[in-house]
């Protein structure tokens, strides 16, 4: 199976009956709390499957605006 994460594709070898979570651990891919994985983490994978990790970053911007007094 292949794992796409961080702009690179990595091959991963896991025993039959392993889940996406186990495959990511075997490949050394860690997930952030907002990261998305396709297929879901509980899915049992098989040879030839593709696991895609999409990194999600949350940012906050503060904007100060003057409102004229009327």
C-alpha positions as CSV (number, residue, x, y, z in Angstrom):
1,X,0.0,0.0,0.0
2,X,1.0,3.6,-0.4
3,X,0.7,6.5,2.0
4,X,0.5,10.1,0.6
5,X,1.5,12.6,3.3
6,X,3.4,15.9,3.4
7,X,3.8,16.0,-0.4
8,X,5.5,12.6,-0.6
9,X,4.3,9.0,-1.3
10,X,5.7,6.3,1.0
11,X,5.3,2.6,0.6
12,X,4.1,0.7,3.7
13,X,4.2,-3.0,4.6
14,X,1.7,-4.2,7.2
15,X,0.3,-7.6,8.0
16,X,-3.0,-8.7,6.5
17,X,-6.0,-7.3,8.5
18,X,-4.3,-4.1,9.6
19,X,-6.1,-0.9,9.9
20,X,-5.2,2.5,8.5
21,X,-4.1,3.6,12.0
22,X,-1.7,0.6,12.1
23,X,-0.4,1.4,8.6
24,X,0.3,5.0,9.5
25,X,2.2,4.0,12.6
26,X,4.3,1.4,10.7
27,X,5.2,4.2,8.2
28,X,6.1,6.6,11.0
29,X,3.3,9.1,10.0
30,X,1.9,11.0,12.9
31,X,-1.4,12.9,12.8
32,X,-2.3,16.3,14.2
33,X,-5.7,16.8,15.9
34,X,-7.2,18.4,12.8
35,X,-5.6,16.3,10.1
36,X,-7.9,14.3,7.8
37,X,-7.3,10.8,6.5
38,X,-8.9,9.0,3.6
39,X,-10.0,6.2,4.1
40,X,-11.1,6.5,7.8
41,X,-8.7,5.3,10.5
42,X,-10.7,2.2,11.3
43,X,-10.7,0.8,7.7
44,X,-9.0,-2.5,7.2
45,X,-6.4,-2.0,4.3
46,X,-5.2,-4.4,1.7
47,X,-2.4,-4.6,-0.8
48,X,-2.6,-1.8,-3.4
49,X,-4.7,0.6,-1.3
50,X,-3.9,4.3,-1.1
51,X,-4.0,6.2,2.2
52,X,-4.2,10.0,1.8
53,X,-3.3,12.3,4.7
54,X,-4.4,15.9,4.4
55,X,-2.8,18.3,6.9
56,X,-5.1,20.9,8.3
57,X,-3.8,24.0,10.0
58,X,-6.1,26.4,11.9
59,X,-5.0,30.0,12.1
60,X,-6.6,33.1,13.6
61,X,-6.3,36.6,12.4
62,X,-7.2,39.7,14.5
63,X,-8.1,42.8,12.7
64,X,-8.5,46.2,14.4
65,X,-10.9,48.5,12.8
66,X,-11.8,52.1,13.9
67,X,-15.5,52.8,13.9
68,X,-16.2,56.6,13.8
69,X,-18.5,57.9,16.5
70,X,-21.7,59.4,15.1
